[in-house]
Amino acid sequence: MIPANEIIFRLLLGTIIGGVIGFEREVHGRAAGFRTQLIVCVASVLIMIVSENYYFHLQYLDPTLRIDPARIAAGALIGIGFLGAGVIIKSGLSVRGLTTAASIWIVSAIGLAIGAGLYLEGIFTSAITIVALVILRRLERKIRILRFKTITVSTHITENIEQTIIAILSEFRVHIHSVDYEKDKIKGEFIYNFSVSTRDKDAIKDIFLRIGALGFVKTVRISG
């Protein structure tokens, strides 16, 4: 059986690590923040402690029994997967919450490691996680990522509309993936949907202003 002081130490260590990682998520306004990450980590520690004690208890009762203590831990990771899926949000062409879901998953793995007495592995993994969430975030902001947007333009006329907008997009070196067409017979409007991508985030606002200034454009919307 695991000594009581060892159990308390593992639970406290899981509380600290889960709280630190959860605090980083909390200050960035994520759904799974301080309390969620802390509880997940402590729960994982407890699950692993229960798994080990269950194994030792059965071995004490009957040494011939063959019990795999990893089964309970494996079931915990599956359950954490459902919790992580709940924080993933898809809005248009963008997906948010993947990093938070990944942090929940790794926090549970850290908790299982600590619950199993693998302190070095758990603490070192925690350090890597914090570096990924804090330091690499700053590096990620400097990367010119490819941004996907949908530009919706409505107008009452059809002549040279598409060519004019394509010319503006080409001027800003925006890649056009596809163009979809709609017609609102009630309002008498023609709607163009341009699926585009660019690495220049500042170009999006300039494109919005340029298209919006065209006399024949009734409405313009950029989403994604």
N, C-alpha and C positions, 0 to 999 in steps of 0.2 A: 504493500500500500504506500502511496505517496504521503510523506509527512505533512502535517497541517501547515507548518511554517513555509514549506516549499510551495504548497498550493496557494497560500496567500501571496507569496512573492510573485508567482506566475500571473495571478489575477491583477495585481497592482502594476506589474510591468506591462501587461496587455492594456490596462487602462491608460497608462501614460502614452504608450505608442499610438494607440487608437485615437487618443485625444489630440496629440500633436498633428497627426495627419488630418484628422477631422477639422481641426482649427484652420488649417490652410484652405480646406474646401469651404468652410463657413465664411471666411473673410472675402472669398470671391463669389459669395452669393449662390452657392450650389445647393440643390435640394437635399442631398445627403451630406450634411455638415458635421459639426462637432459631436453632437449627441449620437447621431446615427453611426458614425464611424467608430466611436468609442464603444457603443453597445455591441456592434458587430465583432470587434476585436475581442472584447471580454467574453462574449458568447462563444467565440471560436476556441478561446483558451479553455473555457469550462467544458466544452464538448470534448476536447482532447483529454482533459483530466478525467472526465467521466469514462471515456473510452479506455484509458490506461487502467484506472481503478477497477473497471468492469473485468478487464482481462486478468489482472492480478487476483481479484476476488474469485473468479472461476477456477483459476489455476490452484488457488489455495483449497477450494472445495474438492476439486477433482483434477489432478495433474494430467490425466489422460485426455481432457477436453482440448480441442484445437479451435481457438477463437481468434479471428482476425480483428484486432482493434482499429484497423484503418477503415473499416466499413462505415463506422459512425462518422468519421471525419469526411469520408467521401460523400456521404449523404448531406453533410453540412455545406460542402462546396456547391452541391447541386441547388440547395435552397438559397444560397447566396446569389446564385445566377439569376433566380427569379427576382430577387430584390434589386439587383443591378439593372435588370431590364426595365424596371419601373422608373428609373431616372433618365432613361434615354428618350429624347424628344426629337421628332422629325418635323421640321418647319420648312416647307417648300423644298428647295434643293439641298438645304443644310441639315445636319444632324448634330444635336447637342446632347451632352451628358455622357459621352463615351468615356472621357477621362475619369469622371466621377464613378461610373460603373466599374471601370478598371481598378480604381482606388479601393472601392468596397471589396472587390474580389481579392486584391493583394493584402488588404488589411485582415481579411478572414484567414488567408494563408499564413500571414505573420502570427496571428493568434494561435493557429494550430501548431506552428513551430514552437512558440513559447510554451504552449500547453504541453508539448511533448518534451520540454526541457532543452530544446535546441536554442539556447540563448544567443550564441554568437551568430547563428544563421538568421534568427529573427531580428536582432538589432541591426546587423549589417544590411539586411533587406530593407529595413525601415529607413536607414540612411539613404540608400539608393532611391527609395520611393520619394523621400522629401526632396532630394536633389532634382528628381524628374519633375516634381510638381512646382518647385519654387525657382530653381536656377534655370532649368531648361525652358520654362515658360518665357523668360526674358529673351532667350535665344530664339525661340519660336516666333516671337513678335517681329524679329528682324528678317525672317525668311519671307521672300516674296512668293507667297503661295498662290496657286491658281484658284481664282474665285469664279464661281458659276452664278450667273444672274439671268433673270427673265425680264425683258423689257417689253412692256405692254403699251401700245400706242393706239389711240382711237381717233378717227377723223371722219369727215363727211364726204371726202373725195377719195379717189383711187389713183389718179394719174401721178406717176413719178414718186409716190409716197415711199415705196419700198426702196427704190434706188437712192433717194435722198438720205434716208436713215442709214442705209448700208454705207454710204459715203462718209457720214459722220462717224460711224463705228470704225471704219477703216482708218480714218484720220487719227483715232486714239489707239490704233493697233489692237482692236478688240476682235477676237476670233468668233465668228458666227457659226454655230452648230446647226441650227435649223430655224425655219420661219413658219409659223402657223397662222392661219387666217380664220377670222370669224366675221359674221354679219348679223347685226341687230336690226331686224326689220321694223320693230316698233319705234326705235329711236332713229333709225336711218343711219346707223354708224357702221363703219368698217374698222375692225380691230385686228392689229398685227401683234403677234407674240414672237419676239426674237429671243432665242436661247443662245446666250453668249458666255464667254469666259475671258478673263484678263488677270494679269498679275499686278496691275497698277490699281490699288484701291482708291486713289485720288481721282482716277479717271471716271469712276462711276458718277460722282457728283457733277463733274463737268459735262458728261454726256446727258445727264438729266436736265441740266440747265439749257444746253444747246437744243435738244429736241423740244423741250417745253417752250422755247422762244420761237419755234416755227409757227407761222401764222395759221397753217391749215391743221395743226394738231389741236384737238379738243382736250384730251387728257393723256397723261403719260405716267406710268408707274414702273418702278424697278424693284423687283423682289428677288428673294433667294438668299 
